[in-house]
Amino acid sequence: MIQYALKCSNAHQFDSWFQSASAFDKSQNAGMVTCAICGVAQVEKVLMAPAVRPARKIAETSGPKSPGPLSAPATPAEQMIAEMREKVEANSEYVGGEFAQKARAMHNGDAPEASIYGEANLEDAKKLVEDGVPVLPLPFRPSRKGN
């Protein structure tokens, strides 16, 4: 695993973990690396210092220390986004890649209305907006990856 310090085109800085350097490149080329704060896909790596531990003495190796959280909201905006994610995930159904179809069916009256969230490609999202379907992009990626 590798951790990168990233910065979006709106100057938001955040960290993210990737399986390898090539996994980052592949994800970025696919448009899947987005800003954790505003959601834009124009993200680049920023200069960062590697985390290097000093040499340990034998007496200091008495059991693993419990690490803190990998990341915590650094700003009030990040905290608000984290709270929004909790509310959306607690009060809505994740429908994954079927979001566009389910939202359209509810709008057309072919399915009962429900609070849903999921994923849609840019083309499907634009069609929903053009057709007057009330949708809103979320400033985060869903944490669940299955229905």
Residue pairs with C-beta under 8 A, 6 or more apart in sequence:
1 17
1 18
1 19
2 17
2 18
2 19
2 20
2 21
2 24
3 15
3 16
3 17
3 18
4 15
4 16
4 17
4 18
4 24
4 45
4 48
5 13
5 14
5 15
5 45
5 46
5 47
5 48
6 13
6 14
6 15
6 16
6 33
6 35
6 43
6 44
6 45
6 46
7 13
7 14
7 43
7 44
7 45
7 46
8 34
8 35
8 37
8 38
8 40
8 42
8 43
9 40
9 42
9 43
10 35
10 37
10 38
10 40
12 35
12 36
12 37
12 38
13 46
14 35
14 36
14 37
14 71
14 78
15 70
15 71
16 33
16 36
17 70
18 24
18 27
24 33
24 45
27 33
28 43
31 41
33 41
33 43
34 40
34 41
34 43
34 141
35 41
35 43
36 78
36 81
36 140
37 75
37 77
37 78
37 81
37 139
38 139
39 137
39 138
39 139
39 140
73 79
73 81
73 82
81 139
81 140
84 138
84 139
84 140
85 138
85 140
85 143
88 117
88 138
89 117
89 142
89 143
89 144
91 115
92 115
92 116
92 117
93 114
93 115
93 116
93 117
94 116
94 117
94 118
94 142
94 144
94 147
95 102
95 116
95 117
95 118
95 147
96 118
96 119
96 142
96 145
96 146
96 147
97 118
97 119
97 120
98 118
98 147
99 116
99 117
99 118
99 119
99 120
100 120
100 124
100 125
100 127
100 128
102 111
102 116
102 118
103 116
103 128
103 133
103 135
104 128
104 131
104 133
105 111
106 112
106 113
106 114
106 116
107 131
107 132
107 133
107 134
117 138
117 142
118 142
119 142
120 128
120 135
125 135
125 137
128 135
129 135
